[in-house]
Amino acid sequence: MLRESVDILEVNPRGVYVDATLGGGGHSSAILSRLGPEGRLICLDMDPDAVANAPQDSRVIPVRTNFRFIHNWVRLLGYDRAVDGILADLGVSSHQFDTPGRGFSFRFDAPLDMRMNSKAGESAADLINTCSEERLADILHLYGEVDGSRRVASLICSARAKSPVRTTGELNAALAPILPAVAPHKVLARIYQALRIEVNGEMRSLGHLLRGIARSLKPGGIAAVITYHSLEDRMVKNFFRSGDPAGKECTDIYGRRPSPFTVITRKPVLPGENEVTRNTRARSAKLRAARRTEL
């Protein structure tokens, strides 16, 4: 949904914009094409491979960082509460999925890594070989909505008791008893999603990102966020409506329920049939947008 997400930002040629998820650089290039000489584009990504994709342009400021620190960088660069628009595409990039060594995909037999920043933190292999069976089951249930998560966790723990599970191939083999004969990839996708979210702390980072967006935008500035699963979408929807990722509505002394945003998309924008045909990974994408209210 490249065109839809950039269109909804209503790009001002002289404005300041943030691409919070640089990835392959497609959104950044599209925003940059609408900026004039005085416009500025801040590109964030924690993956060094992604930062290398930043457009080579004097108007672009590439920053290698987790998007949870968006407001820190906006403030450091001198644009505190002066940003016209922020775009975040929360999906894993095609480059990450299609690079076997990153361990994001069950399609390859590769090291079980899954870290967005491959130089920091514990890998998926570290996680599944050290955490308790109960915690592993909770991760699979919460972040992957995996049916029979305790059975899945038990299989993984039984496999690691014989030998550490270090590769995607070894993990897939451990999961074989619960994989259906028809469309086993759907089950694997949920399991891999859950592990990836936990390894990268994605839900915690998203909460920080949303609060940072609210603190960084100028009045009238627009936030556009593309999500790929229900947990992300629920947090974004809740934040745009109430100012709280969990959806808690607070009232002031007059009983009003102030929110830092006015919702633009009453219902999420979904990818068109042609886009899904070209890219099946887009089928679960949802775009939501909101405008920053007066500070």
C-alpha positions in Angstrom: 0.0 0.0 0.0 2.8 2.4 -0.9 0.7 4.9 -2.8 -2.2 4.8 -0.3 0.0 5.4 2.7 2.0 8.2 1.1 -1.1 9.9 -0.3 -2.7 9.9 3.2 0.2 11.9 4.6 -0.7 14.9 2.4 2.9 15.6 1.8 3.9 19.3 2.1 6.9 19.9 -0.2 8.5 22.1 2.5 7.6 19.7 5.4 9.5 17.4 7.7 8.7 13.7 7.5 9.8 10.5 9.2 9.9 7.1 7.7 10.1 5.1 11.0 10.6 1.8 9.2 13.0 2.4 6.3 13.2 -1.3 5.2 13.8 -1.5 1.4 13.4 2.3 1.0 10.3 2.2 -1.1 8.2 4.5 1.2 11.1 6.8 1.7 11.7 7.2 -2.0 8.0 7.9 -2.6 7.9 10.6 0.2 11.1 12.1 -1.1 9.7 12.4 -4.6 7.0 14.8 -3.2 9.4 17.0 -1.2 10.9 20.1 -2.5 14.5 21.4 -1.8 13.5 22.6 1.6 11.8 19.4 2.7 13.5 16.9 5.1 13.1 13.2 5.5 14.3 11.3 8.6 14.7 7.6 8.0 14.9 5.2 10.9 15.7 1.5 11.0 17.7 -0.7 13.4 18.8 -3.1 10.6 22.1 -2.0 9.1 21.1 -3.6 5.8 18.0 -1.4 5.7 19.9 1.8 6.6 22.1 1.2 3.6 18.9 1.5 1.5 18.3 5.1 2.5 18.0 7.4 -0.6 21.3 9.2 -1.3 20.0 12.7 -1.1 21.0 15.8 1.0 17.4 16.1 2.3 17.6 12.6 3.9 18.8 12.0 7.4 19.3 8.2 7.9 19.5 7.0 11.5 20.2 3.5 12.7 18.0 3.0 15.7 14.9 1.2 17.1 11.8 3.2 16.2 10.9 3.2 19.8 13.4 6.1 20.2 11.7 8.2 17.4 11.0 11.2 19.7 14.6 11.2 21.1 16.0 11.5 17.5 13.4 14.0 16.4 14.2 16.2 19.3 18.0 15.7 18.9 17.7 16.8 15.2 15.8 19.9 16.1 12.3 19.0 14.9 10.6 18.5 18.3 6.8 18.9 17.7 7.6 20.2 14.2 7.1 17.0 12.2 4.5 17.1 9.4 4.0 13.4 9.0 5.2 10.0 10.2 4.9 6.7 8.3 5.5 3.3 9.9 5.2 0.0 8.0 5.4 -2.6 10.7 5.9 -5.6 8.5 9.2 -7.6 8.2 10.8 -6.5 5.0 11.0 -8.8 2.0 14.8 -8.6 2.2 14.7 -10.0 5.7 12.3 -12.8 4.8 14.2 -13.7 1.7 17.7 -13.7 3.2 18.2 -17.3 4.6 20.9 -16.3 7.1 18.5 -14.0 9.0 16.4 -16.9 10.1 13.0 -15.2 9.6 11.5 -17.7 7.3 10.7 -21.4 7.7 11.4 -21.8 3.9 15.1 -22.1 4.4 17.3 -24.3 6.6 19.4 -21.6 8.3 20.5 -20.3 11.7 17.5 -19.6 13.9 18.2 -15.8 14.4 15.2 -13.5 13.7 16.9 -10.4 15.2 16.2 -7.1 13.4 19.6 -6.0 14.7 21.7 -9.1 14.2 24.4 -7.7 16.4 22.4 -7.3 19.6 20.2 -9.2 22.0 19.2 -12.9 22.1 18.4 -14.8 19.0 15.4 -17.0 18.5 17.6 -20.0 19.1 18.7 -18.5 22.4 15.1 -17.9 23.4 13.7 -21.4 22.6 16.7 -23.2 24.2 16.7 -21.3 27.5 13.2 -20.2 28.4 10.8 -22.3 30.4 8.2 -24.4 28.7 5.5 -22.4 30.3 6.9 -19.1 29.1 7.4 -20.4 25.6 3.7 -21.6 25.5 2.6 -18.1 26.7 4.7 -16.4 23.9 3.2 -18.7 21.2 -0.4 -18.1 22.5 -0.1 -14.3 23.0 1.9 -13.3 20.0 1.0 -16.0 17.5 -2.4 -17.0 18.7 -1.2 -20.6 18.2 -3.8 -23.3 18.8 -2.5 -25.9 21.2 0.4 -23.6 22.3 1.3 -25.8 25.2 1.6 -28.9 23.0 3.8 -26.9 20.6 6.0 -25.7 23.5 6.3 -29.3 24.8 7.5 -30.5 21.4 10.2 -27.8 21.2 11.4 -28.5 24.8 11.5 -32.3 24.1 13.6 -31.7 21.1 16.0 -29.3 22.8 16.5 -31.8 25.7 18.1 -34.2 23.1 20.1 -31.5 21.3 19.9 -27.7 21.1 17.6 -26.4 18.4 19.8 -24.0 16.5 18.4 -23.9 12.9 15.0 -23.4 11.3 15.3 -26.9 9.9 15.7 -28.4 13.4 12.7 -26.3 14.6 10.6 -27.4 11.7 11.5 -31.1 12.4 10.5 -30.7 16.1 7.2 -29.2 15.0 6.4 -31.9 12.5 4.0 -33.9 14.7 1.5 -31.0 14.9 1.7 -29.8 11.4 -1.4 -30.5 9.3 -1.0 -32.3 5.9 -2.8 -29.4 4.3 -1.3 -25.9 4.4 1.3 -26.6 7.2 2.8 -23.2 6.4 -0.1 -21.4 8.1 0.8 -23.0 11.4 4.5 -22.4 11.0 3.9 -18.8 10.1 2.1 -18.2 13.4 4.8 -19.9 15.4 7.6 -18.0 13.7 5.7 -14.7 14.1 5.4 -15.3 17.8 9.1 -16.0 18.2 10.1 -13.0 16.1 7.8 -10.6 18.1 9.3 -11.8 21.4 12.9 -11.7 20.2 12.6 -8.2 18.9 10.3 -6.9 21.7 8.0 -5.7 18.9 4.9 -5.0 20.9 6.7 -3.1 23.6 8.5 -1.1 21.0 5.3 -0.3 19.2 3.9 1.2 22.4 6.9 3.5 22.7 6.6 4.3 18.9 3.0 5.4 19.2 3.7 7.7 22.2 6.8 9.0 20.4 4.7 9.8 17.3 2.2 11.8 19.4 5.1 13.8 21.0 6.9 14.4 17.7 4.1 15.6 15.4 3.0 19.2 15.0 -0.7 20.1 15.4 -2.3 19.0 12.2 0.5 16.5 11.4 -0.5 13.1 10.2 0.5 9.6 11.4 0.0 6.6 9.1 0.7 3.1 10.3 0.5 -0.2 8.4 0.0 -3.3 10.5 0.1 -7.0 9.7 -1.6 -8.8 12.5 -4.4 -8.2 15.0 -2.3 -7.4 18.0 -0.6 -4.5 16.2 -3.8 -3.3 14.6 -5.6 -3.3 17.9 -2.9 -1.2 19.6 -2.8 1.4 16.8 -6.6 1.7 16.6 -6.8 2.1 20.4 -4.0 4.7 20.5 -5.5 6.8 17.7 -8.9 6.7 19.4 -8.0 7.2 23.0 -4.3 8.0 23.3 -3.6 4.7 25.0 -2.3 1.5 23.3 -4.5 -0.6 25.6 -7.6 1.5 24.8 -8.0 3.0 28.3 -10.1 6.1 28.1 -9.2 8.8 30.5 -11.4 11.8 31.3 -10.4 15.3 32.4 -12.1 17.2 35.3 -15.0 18.1 33.0 -15.7 14.5 32.0 -14.2 15.0 28.5 -12.1 12.3 26.9 -9.2 14.1 25.2 -7.2 12.2 22.6 -4.0 13.4 20.9 -5.5 12.4 17.5 -8.5 12.8 15.3 -9.0 9.5 13.4 -8.8 9.9 9.6 -9.5 6.2 8.7 -12.7 5.1 10.5 -12.1 1.7 9.0 -8.6 0.5 8.0 -7.5 0.8 4.4 -6.9 -2.6 2.9 -4.7 -3.6 -0.1 -6.4 -3.9 -3.5 -6.8 -7.2 -5.3 -4.0 -6.4 -7.7 -1.5 -5.7 -5.0 -2.3 -9.0 -3.2 -1.9 -10.8 -6.4 1.5 -9.3 -6.9 2.6 -9.7 -3.3 0.7 -12.3 -1.1 2.4 -10.8 2.0 0.3 -7.8 1.6 -3.0 -9.7 2.1 -3.0 -9.1 5.9 -1.9 -5.4 5.8 -4.1 -2.7 7.3 -3.5 1.0 7.1 -4.7 3.4 9.7 -4.1 7.1 9.9 -4.9 10.0 12.3 -4.2 13.7 12.6 -2.5 15.3 15.6 -4.8 17.6 17.5 -3.8 20.9 19.1 -1.2 20.4 21.8 
